[in-house]
Amino acid sequence: MSDTRLKRLLFRSHYMGSNENDILFGGFAERSLAMLSPEQLDRFERLLAENDTDLFNWITGKEPVPAQFDHDVMAMLRHFVQHEAASR
C-alpha cells in the first residue's frame, strides 16, 4: 500500500465535515490505518464516502449499521469509539 493513499485517507478522516467525526475517524485513522490490509482500506474509504450524520449514528450505536457496512472495519471503528476515543 502506498504512503500517498494512507496520507490521503488520514487527511480525509480528519476533515470529514462534522467536528465529532473528524475527531473519531481521525483518531481511528491515526491509530489503525497503517495496520489495515488493502481490502480493509477499501472498506474504510467506502465508509468515508457516506453521509456524516449516518456514519456518526452507526459508529456510536444510535442507529443500526446497514448490512453493506456491517463489516470488520466498522467493528474496529465502533470498538475504537467505545473503548479508546472515550479515554482520550
URCORTA-V714989 format. One record per pair of residues at least 12 apart in sequence whose C-alpha atoms are under 8 Angstrom apart, sorted by the first residue. I is the first residue (numbers start at 1). J is the second residue. Records with the same first field share a line. If there is no record, write none. Layout:
BEGIN
I=J ; J
END
This chain:
BEGIN
1=38
6=33 ; 34
9=29 ; 45
10=26 ; 29 ; 30 ; 33
11=26
12=48
13=25 ; 26 ; 29 ; 48
14=26
16=48 ; 52
17=52
18=52
20=56
21=52 ; 55 ; 56
24=81 ; 85
25=77
27=85
28=77 ; 80
40=72 ; 73
43=73
44=73 ; 74
47=69
59=74 ; 77 ; 78 ; 81
60=78 ; 81 ; 82
61=78
END
